[in-house]
Amino acid sequence: MKGVFRIGKISGIDIEVHWTFTLLLIWVAFLEIQKGSGLNRILLNEALILVLFFCVVLHELGHALTAKKFGINTKNILLLPIGGVATLEKMPEKPAQELLIALAGPAVNVVIALLLFLVVPVRSYFNFDSIVLEEMLYEATFQNFLFYLFVANVMLVVFNLIPAFPMDGGRVLRALLSFKLGRVSATDIAASIGQGLAFVFFVLGLFFNPFLILIALFIFLGAYGENQMVKQGDLLKGHLVKEATLTNITKLQANNSVEEVITILLAGNEKDFVVVENEKIIGVLTQKDVIKNAKTPSMIVGDIMQRKFKTVDVSMKISKVLEMIGKEKNNFYPVVENGLLVGAIDTTNISEFILIKTSSLDKVE
């Protein structure tokens, strides 16, 4: 993702922050300046955001390290203005595993809140009337800082356990329902509830806080995407690569020129190509490689092709190819049978295969 900066690595997981995170810090400082706050108050709020997002990193590490116990690796943890996202290579299909992974994040915030509760005299804050409490909380003291952090962690637990994808609560609900209904039906129900809550947030956002509209869109799209992904995964069960293989492909030679490849690109629908020599695969040439070198049409394919590539066998499950695409960010693979090239497979053809299968099921129903 563009505009992402790596700030560290924990247990092999890259910790990254998106540049828009700085906008949150600027916005908070701007609001405090508008209120006429002093430097101490501004610094308190900025420090609170930074420490809170450290808690968010710990929250996401809770998910990631629990997933690792079940053999699922995490690519990275990305910090955004609306929170953190741990990119797991895949979600477990076993309900018990998903339940534990989903609960691990909020559990971290519960532990943090409990530790802060032991340090901060939380109960004393509720012994004052609202006016005195407001004045007391406005003071830039270390105790107030810890109290704010306690409240923020409690809110993180409550917010994340809302039963709506892509929040943890949506996954907890799906896992619990999966024990009885199966993953597909459970996802459909959990996603529907999530989209319903998104509509409520959207309406509340129109009347009270525009930020709720952003959250509503985040929930709605997350729920929809999760539902579609699970349905597609179920649809692909039992289907092999050979069923979705592109067999009518152009085989390039290493001595083909970029100009020749551009002609092929413009004349048909192929975007990526397999490069062969004596029927042996020696490389892969992507559309991106061609466009990058379009200004030098005389250049040959052998100089710009990717020599490091993976092939997939015709007997591999299509769902496994989708996992590879998600893990490696590679959309094109040569397909082999007994070591010999028989075609290629890409995300476009898999999508077309899914559409055809979906249409066939609709007609049967």
C-alpha positions in Angstrom: 0.0 0.0 0.0 1.3 3.4 -0.9 2.0 5.9 1.8 2.9 3.3 4.4 5.9 3.5 6.7 7.4 0.6 8.6 8.1 1.5 12.2 9.3 -1.8 13.5 9.0 -5.6 13.6 7.7 -7.8 16.4 7.8 -11.6 16.2 8.4 -11.4 12.5 5.4 -9.1 11.9 5.9 -5.8 10.2 4.4 -2.9 12.2 3.4 -0.2 9.7 1.6 3.2 9.9 -0.3 4.9 7.1 0.6 8.5 6.4 -3.1 9.6 7.1 -2.4 8.8 10.8 -0.6 12.1 11.0 -3.8 13.8 10.0 -5.4 12.5 13.2 -2.6 14.1 15.3 -3.0 17.4 13.4 -6.8 17.3 13.7 -6.7 16.8 17.5 -4.1 19.6 17.9 -6.3 21.9 15.8 -9.4 21.2 17.9 -7.5 21.9 21.1 -6.1 25.2 19.7 -9.6 26.2 18.7 -10.7 25.6 22.3 -7.9 27.9 23.5 -6.0 25.0 25.2 -2.5 25.5 26.4 0.6 23.6 25.3 0.3 21.1 28.1 -3.2 20.1 27.2 -2.3 19.7 23.5 0.7 17.6 24.4 -1.4 15.4 26.7 -3.9 14.6 23.9 -1.2 13.9 21.4 0.6 11.6 23.9 -2.7 9.9 24.6 -3.3 9.1 20.9 0.2 7.7 20.5 0.0 5.5 23.7 -3.5 4.5 22.7 -2.3 3.3 19.3 0.4 1.4 21.0 -2.4 -0.4 22.9 -4.0 -1.0 19.4 -0.8 -2.6 18.2 -0.9 -4.9 21.3 -4.5 -5.6 20.5 -3.6 -6.7 17.0 -0.6 -8.7 18.2 -3.1 -10.6 20.4 -4.9 -11.7 17.2 -1.7 -12.4 15.3 0.2 -14.4 18.0 -2.9 -16.5 18.8 -3.3 -17.2 15.0 0.3 -18.2 14.9 -0.5 -20.9 17.5 -2.8 -22.4 14.8 -0.2 -22.2 12.1 -1.6 -19.0 10.6 1.0 -16.2 9.9 0.4 -12.5 9.9 1.9 -10.3 7.1 1.7 -7.0 8.9 -0.1 -4.8 11.3 -1.2 -1.5 9.8 -2.1 1.6 11.8 -4.8 3.8 10.3 -6.7 6.8 11.8 -9.7 4.6 12.6 -7.6 1.8 14.2 -5.4 -1.1 13.4 -5.6 -4.0 11.0 -3.7 -7.3 11.3 -3.5 -8.9 7.9 -3.7 -12.6 8.5 -2.7 -14.9 5.6 -6.1 -16.6 6.1 -8.9 -17.0 8.7 -9.3 -20.4 10.3 -12.3 -22.3 9.3 -12.6 -24.1 12.6 -15.1 -22.2 14.8 -13.1 -22.8 18.0 -9.9 -21.4 16.5 -11.7 -18.3 15.0 -13.4 -17.7 18.4 -10.0 -17.7 20.3 -8.3 -15.5 17.6 -11.2 -13.0 17.6 -11.3 -12.8 21.4 -7.5 -12.5 21.9 -7.5 -8.8 20.7 -10.1 -7.5 23.1 -8.7 -9.7 25.9 -5.4 -7.6 25.6 -7.4 -4.4 26.2 -9.2 -6.0 29.1 -5.8 -6.8 30.7 -4.6 -3.2 30.1 -7.7 -1.7 31.5 -7.5 -3.9 34.6 -3.9 -2.9 35.2 -4.8 0.7 34.9 -7.8 0.2 37.2 -5.3 -1.0 39.9 -3.2 2.2 39.5 -5.8 4.9 38.9 -8.4 5.7 41.5 -11.2 5.3 38.9 -14.0 5.3 41.4 -13.1 8.6 42.8 -13.8 10.2 39.5 -17.5 9.4 39.8 -17.8 10.9 43.3 -17.9 14.5 41.8 -20.8 16.3 40.1 -20.4 16.8 36.3 -19.1 20.4 36.5 -16.4 19.6 39.0 -15.5 16.4 37.1 -15.2 18.3 33.8 -12.9 20.9 35.4 -10.8 18.2 37.0 -10.4 16.1 33.8 -9.4 19.2 31.9 -6.2 19.5 34.0 -3.2 18.1 32.2 -2.0 15.7 34.9 -0.5 12.2 34.7 -3.3 10.7 36.7 -5.9 12.1 34.2 -3.8 10.8 31.3 -4.0 7.3 32.8 -7.7 7.7 33.5 -8.3 8.6 29.8 -6.2 5.6 28.8 -8.3 3.4 31.0 -11.6 4.7 29.5 -10.2 4.4 26.0 -9.3 0.7 26.5 -12.7 0.0 27.9 -14.2 1.7 24.8 -12.0 -0.4 22.5 -13.3 -3.6 24.1 -16.9 -2.5 23.8 -16.5 -1.2 20.2 -14.6 -4.2 18.9 -17.1 -6.6 20.4 -20.0 -5.1 18.4 -21.3 -8.1 16.4 -20.5 -6.7 13.0 -17.8 -7.5 10.5 -15.0 -6.6 10.2 -14.9 -6.0 14.0 -13.9 -8.8 16.4 -17.5 -9.1 17.6 -18.6 -10.1 14.1 -16.1 -12.9 14.0 -17.1 -14.0 17.5 -20.7 -14.1 16.5 -19.8 -16.0 13.3 -17.7 -18.5 15.2 -20.5 -19.2 17.8 -23.1 -19.6 15.0 -20.8 -21.9 13.0 -20.9 -24.5 15.7 -24.5 -25.2 14.8 -25.2 -23.7 11.4 -21.9 -24.1 9.4 -19.6 -21.3 8.3 -21.6 -20.1 5.2 -24.9 -19.7 7.0 -23.2 -18.2 10.1 -21.3 -15.7 8.0 -24.5 -14.7 6.1 -26.4 -14.1 9.4 -23.4 -12.2 11.0 -22.9 -10.1 7.9 -26.6 -9.2 7.7 -26.5 -8.1 11.4 -23.4 -6.1 10.6 -25.0 -4.3 7.7 -28.0 -3.6 9.8 -25.8 -2.0 12.4 -24.0 0.0 9.7 -27.3 1.5 8.6 -28.0 2.5 12.2 -24.6 4.1 12.5 -25.1 5.9 9.2 -28.4 7.5 10.4 -26.9 8.5 13.7 -24.0 10.0 11.9 -26.3 12.2 9.8 -27.8 13.7 13.0 -24.9 13.6 15.5 -21.4 12.8 14.4 -20.2 12.6 10.7 -17.4 10.2 11.9 -20.1 7.6 12.4 -20.8 7.7 8.7 -17.2 6.7 8.0 -17.5 3.8 10.5 -20.8 2.8 9.0 -19.3 2.5 5.5 -16.3 0.6 7.0 -18.7 -1.9 8.6 -21.0 -2.3 5.7 -18.3 -2.9 3.1 -16.4 -5.2 5.5 -19.5 -7.3 6.2 -20.3 -7.5 2.5 -16.8 -8.4 1.5 -16.5 -11.1 4.2 -19.8 -12.7 3.2 -18.9 -12.7 -0.5 -15.4 -14.2 0.2 -16.9 -17.1 2.3 -19.6 -17.8 -0.3 -17.0 -17.9 -3.0 -14.8 -20.2 -0.9 -17.7 -22.6 -0.4 -18.5 -22.5 -4.1 -15.0 -23.4 -5.0 -14.8 -26.4 -2.7 -13.8 -29.6 -4.7 -13.0 -27.6 -7.8 -9.5 -28.0 -9.3 -7.2 -25.7 -11.2 -7.7 -27.7 -14.5 -11.4 -26.5 -14.5 -10.4 -22.8 -14.6 -7.2 -23.0 -16.6 -6.6 -20.7 -19.6 -5.4 -23.2 -22.3 -5.4 -20.9 -25.3 -2.5 -18.7 -24.3 0.3 -17.0 -26.2 3.7 -18.5 -25.4 6.5 -15.9 -25.7 10.1 -16.5 -26.5 12.9 -14.7 -24.8 13.9 -13.0 -28.0 10.5 -11.5 -28.7 10.6 -7.7 -28.6 8.5 -5.5 -26.4 6.9 -4.1 -29.6 5.7 -7.6 -30.5 4.2 -8.1 -27.0 2.4 -4.7 -27.2 0.8 -5.8 -30.5 -0.4 -9.0 -28.8 -1.7 -7.0 -25.8 -3.7 -4.7 -27.9 -5.1 -7.4 -30.2 -6.6 -9.6 -27.5 -7.5 -10.0 -23.8 -4.3 -11.5 -22.5 -2.4 -9.3 -20.0 0.3 -11.6 -18.7 2.4 -14.2 -20.5 4.5 -17.3 -20.0 7.9 -17.3 -21.6 9.2 -20.6 -22.8 12.3 -22.1 -24.5 12.1 -25.6 -26.0 8.7 -26.0 -24.3 10.4 -25.3 -20.9 9.1 -22.4 -18.8 11.9 -19.9 -18.2 9.9 -16.8 -17.1 6.8 -14.8 -16.7 6.1 -11.4 -18.3 3.4 -9.2 -16.8 1.4 -6.3 -18.3 3.1 -4.1 -15.7 6.6 -5.1 -17.1 5.5 -4.4 -20.6 4.0 -0.9 -19.8 7.1 0.0 -17.8 9.3 -0.7 -20.8 6.9 0.5 -23.6 9.3 3.4 -24.3 12.0 1.0 -25.4 10.0 -1.3 -27.9 13.2 -2.9 -29.2 14.0 -4.4 -25.8 13.6 -8.1 -25.7 11.5 -10.2 -23.4 14.4 -12.0 -21.9 15.8 -8.8 -20.4 12.6 -7.8 -18.6 10.8 -11.0 -17.7 10.5 -12.3 -14.2 12.8 -15.3 -13.8 11.6 -16.1 -10.3 8.1 -17.5 -10.5 5.9 -20.3 -9.2 3.8 -22.8 -11.1 0.6 -24.5 -10.1 -0.4 -28.1 -10.9 -3.7 -28.9 -12.6 -4.6 -31.0 -9.6 -4.3 -28.2 -7.1 -7.5 -26.8 -5.6 -8.6 -23.4 -6.9 -9.1 -22.2 -3.3 -5.4 -22.8 -2.7 -4.5 -20.7 -5.7 -6.6 -17.8 -4.2 -4.6 -18.2 -1.0 -1.4 -18.0 -3.0 -2.7 -14.8 -4.7 -3.5 -13.2 -1.4 -0.2 -14.2 0.2 2.1 -13.3 -2.6 0.2 -10.5 -4.3 0.7 -12.3 -7.6 -2.3 -12.6 -10.0 -0.9 -14.9 -12.6 0.6 -18.5 -12.5 1.6 -20.9 -15.3 -0.3 -24.2 -15.0 1.6 -27.5 -15.4 0.7 -31.2 -15.7 3.5 -33.7 -15.1 5.9 -30.8 -15.3 4.7 -29.7 -18.8 3.0 -26.3 -19.5 -0.7 -26.7 -20.3 -1.9 -23.1 -19.7 -2.2 -20.4 -17.1 -4.6 -19.2 -14.4 -5.3 -15.7 -13.1 -7.7 -13.8 -10.9 -9.9 -12.8 -14.0 -10.5 -16.4 -15.1 -11.1 -17.5 -11.5 -13.7 -14.7 -11.2 -15.4 -15.8 -14.4 -15.4 -19.4 -13.2 -17.1 -18.3 -10.0 -19.7 -16.2 -11.9 -20.5 -19.2 -14.1 -20.9 -21.5 -11.2 -23.0 -19.0 -9.3 -25.3 -18.6 -12.4 -25.6 -22.4 -12.7 -26.6 -22.7 -9.1 -29.2 -19.9 -9.5 -30.8 -21.7 -12.4 -30.9 -25.0 -10.5 -32.6 -23.2 -7.5 
